[in-house]
Amino acid sequence: KEMKRQGINLPVIGGTSIMLPSLIQTGGDAVEGWIASQAFWPQKPDPKLQEVITKFRPEAAKITPQATTPSYSDINAYEAVQITADIMKKAGINGDTDLQKARTAIRNGWQDLKDFPALGGSVSIGADGDANREIYVMIVKNGDWVRLE
């Protein structure tokens, strides 16, 4: 808002952390055209993702009625739990599994992760230990974060 007040009309390019509904709620039209990138696109036409968002909204409304769309951190946490659960299921980990064996199996499962069908898109862990996944470039347009195409 201060940039706009001073007549600075330039788009801002930021990282994942600025792509929150609260930026738009706080900044209003002053943040139109701002750009950020992240591994989550809320409007992605994926039925699985939209089902999670539909279930998320009423629960979020109880806590943050002004922000019912999940943020990248909400989705990343959800995906991390889903990936870990999948690794545990495939490794046969249960309440009777030796703790050290379970830890090793989970670590190895994450290390060897290939093409997990996460909500944001396929996730793999590269040889360098970094996550490989689709990144979406988003822009504030008409008061919402939308994919920049």
Secondary structure, 3 states (H helix, E strand, C coil): CHHHHCCCCCCCEECHHHCCHHHHHHHHHHHCCCEEEECCCCCCCCHHHHHHHHHHHHHHHHHCCCCCCCCHHHHHHHHHHHHHHHHHHHHCCCCCCCHHHHHHHHHHHHHCCCCEEECCEEEEECCCCCEEECCEEEEEECCEEEECC
